């Protein structure tokens, strides 16, 4: 995520977003992810926001790293016990066979659609054999800004599954929902979990 307007919204609303996402630590998809990763494994919360998911991963005994391009979010994530947080984004993911799990929950959707194939390949490369990938995103098509200025990229379920499989990952779990976001608008979403 490198869109300046989106970054500035999250910087200004870091505390509000932390409150909105506080329940993420108990979300069933996060619990499924934690249980699906090698015990004690190394995991990355990519686009971590305030770090609720990374904190839950660390509490479960995983080696949790948290990356976000917004300094205010990095500070919130770093305050969680056991979380190693730093300012970074999808383009900084360059290693191979590094992680047992990568969690990209409603973060890739703030990057341009043209970057999604490369970002999925980077994630697949960074995962160890058998490693788990989680992505949450909003459903739709095209790119647009929401009412508070954030850039959104939307995909259909078929497009998302195609990106994941084209990167060499195997989807094995999909779920859908509808929730109110930071902009106060309800939106349909999808979560897919896959393995390397």
HELIX and SHEET records of a PDB file:
HELIX    1   1 UNK A    4  UNK A   12  1                                   9    
HELIX    2   2 UNK A   14  UNK A   20  1                                   7    
HELIX    3   3 UNK A   22  UNK A   26  5                                   5    
HELIX    4   4 UNK A   28  UNK A   36  1                                   9    
HELIX    5   5 UNK A   52  UNK A   59  1                                   8    
HELIX    6   6 UNK A   71  UNK A   78  1                                   8    
HELIX    7   7 UNK A   90  UNK A   92  5                                   3    
HELIX    8   8 UNK A  108  UNK A  110  5                                   3    
HELIX    9   9 UNK A  113  UNK A  115  5                                   3    
HELIX   10  10 UNK A  116  UNK A  126  1                                  11    
HELIX   11  11 UNK A  157  UNK A  166  1                                  10    
SHEET    1   A 7 UNK A  83  UNK A  87  0                                        
SHEET    2   A 7 UNK A  63  UNK A  68  1                                        
SHEET    3   A 7 UNK A  42  UNK A  46  1                                        
SHEET    4   A 7 UNK A  99  UNK A 105  1                                        
SHEET    5   A 7 UNK A 127  UNK A 138  1                                        
SHEET    6   A 7 UNK A 186  UNK A 195 -1                                        
SHEET    7   A 7 UNK A 170  UNK A 180 -1                                        
SHEET    1   B 2 UNK A 142  UNK A 145  0                                        
SHEET    2   B 2 UNK A 151  UNK A 154 -1                                        
END                                                                             
